[in-house]
């Protein structure tokens, strides 16, 4: 299953560097067709951080936003000047 997930990954490194895999409805893990391990493996293969979030339980919602903002800032910062 993770290969199917990985196939849908952003193919452009520039896009991937500004992306986060957010597993929504993290409170419904027993109803998912994909295991946590498969999701984590797919995120790793895509080079993305993976955050399990649940708005209903207010779990990791802010973390998703902070992680995405941090990745966008890191990807768009100009390189430091040479010494």
C-alpha positions in Angstrom: 0.0 0.0 0.0 2.8 2.5 0.8 4.0 2.2 -2.9 0.5 3.4 -4.0 0.7 6.3 -1.6 4.2 7.1 -2.7 3.2 7.1 -6.3 0.8 10.0 -5.5 3.6 12.1 -4.0 4.6 15.4 -5.3 7.2 14.7 -8.1 8.8 18.1 -7.8 11.3 18.4 -5.0 10.4 22.1 -4.6 6.8 21.2 -3.9 7.7 18.3 -1.6 10.0 20.6 0.4 6.9 22.7 1.2 4.6 19.8 2.0 3.4 17.8 5.0 1.5 14.5 5.1 -1.4 15.2 7.4 -3.4 12.2 8.3 -6.8 13.8 9.0 -9.4 12.2 11.3 -6.6 10.7 13.4 -9.2 9.7 16.0 -10.7 7.1 13.5 -7.6 4.9 13.2 -9.7 1.6 13.5 -11.7 2.6 10.5 -8.7 3.3 8.2 -7.8 1.0 5.4 -4.2 2.0 5.7 -2.1 1.3 8.8 -0.1 3.9 10.6 3.1 2.0 9.6 2.2 2.2 5.9 1.5 5.9 6.2 4.7 6.6 8.0 6.7 4.5 5.5 5.0 6.4 2.6 5.8 9.7 4.2 9.4 8.7 4.7 9.7 7.5 1.0 8.3 10.9 -0.1 10.6 12.8 2.3 7.7 14.3 4.1 6.9 14.7 7.8 3.8 12.9 8.8 1.4 14.3 11.4 -1.7 12.4 12.6 -4.3 15.0 13.4 -7.9 15.1 14.7 -9.8 18.3 14.8 -12.5 16.6 16.8 -10.1 15.8 19.6 -8.0 18.9 19.0 -4.9 16.7 18.5 -1.9 18.0 16.5 -4.0 20.6 14.6 -1.6 23.4 15.5 1.4 21.1 14.9 0.4 20.5 11.3 0.2 24.3 10.7 3.5 25.0 12.5 5.3 22.2 10.6 4.0 23.4 7.3 5.0 27.0 8.0 8.5 25.9 9.2 9.0 23.9 6.0 7.9 26.8 3.8 10.2 29.2 5.6 13.1 26.7 5.3 12.5 26.2 1.6 12.2 29.9 0.8 15.0 31.3 2.9 17.9 32.6 0.8 21.1 30.7 1.3 23.6 32.3 3.7 26.2 34.5 2.2 29.6 32.9 1.6 32.2 33.4 4.3 
